[in-house]
């Protein structure tokens, strides 16, 4: 998470809102361990990673929806059996639980 702070500080200093996504659970095999984090600015800039690339796009979409007020903060789950997860590339056989929330000061 600390490696995200320079980008978060820069975005906040420019007046942008930020959402943070963190891996909070993993069932079976997964690309990143719990605690892995990704930050997204309201302009779509991204820092960090929650999956090493396999579901990053879907997580960014969820984060932008949270910032836009289209979705509540909460856990988003991606698993091999989910059609959407398979479509975005989570083929490692596990289930990834990611908590997405706006970063409020």
N, C-alpha and C positions, 0 to 999 in steps of 0.2 A: 504493500500500500504506500509506503514512503516514497517509492520511485514515481508515484503519480502526483505527488505534491507540487513539484515545479509547474506541471501543466495545469493543475487545478488552480494554483495561485495566479498563473498568467490569465486563465480564462475568467476567473472572478475579478481580477483587476481591470479587465476589459469590459466588465459589466454583464458577463454571460452567466446563465444558470448552468448547473452541473448535476448530473445523476451519476451514482456509483452503483456498480453491480459487483457482488461478491459471491464466490462459491461458498455455500453454507452446508452442503451435503453432497455425498457421492455414494452411490450404490453400485458395487461392482467396479469394473475397470473404467477409468476416466482420464481425460487429458491433463487436468490440473487438480491439485489438492485443494481442500477447503482452505479459505483464506485468500486465494488468488483473486485479484480485483481488476476491474476495468472502469475507467471514468469516461463520460461522454459529455461534451458541451452541447448547449442548445443549438449550435451551428453544425453539429455532427462531427466535430473533431473527437478523436479517440486516443486514449492512452491506456496502456496495460493490456491484460489478456485474462480471460476466464477459461479459455478452452484451447489455447494454442492455435486458434483459427477455425476450428470445425463448426462452432455455433456463434462466433463473434457477431456476424451480421444480424442474426436474430436477436441477440442480446442488445445490440445497439438500437434496433427497432423498438424493443421493449422500453429501453431507457428513454428514448425520444418521446415515446407515448406517455411515459410517466411525467416528463417535463412539460408536455403539452396538456396535461390534465385529462388525457384520454384513458388513462389506466391508473389504478391505485398502486402505491408501493406494495411490494409483496414478492413471494417466491414464484419463480418461473421454473418449470421442470422440463428437461430435455432427456429423452431416453431412446434407446435403439428401436423400441416398439412403436414409438410415436411417429406418425407419418411426417409431421412437420420436422421433427428432429432428424429423421433420415434424410429428408429433403435438404436440410442445411448441412449435412455431413457428419453427424454424430454416429459413427459406425464402430466405436470402440467396444460396444456391448454393454456399457454401464448406463447409469442414470445420473444426470448432473442437475443439482438444485442450486439456483442462483437467486439471491435476494437483490432486488432492484429498488432503489429509492432516490429521491432527490436529495442533493446535499444542501441542507438548510443551515444557515449560520445563525 
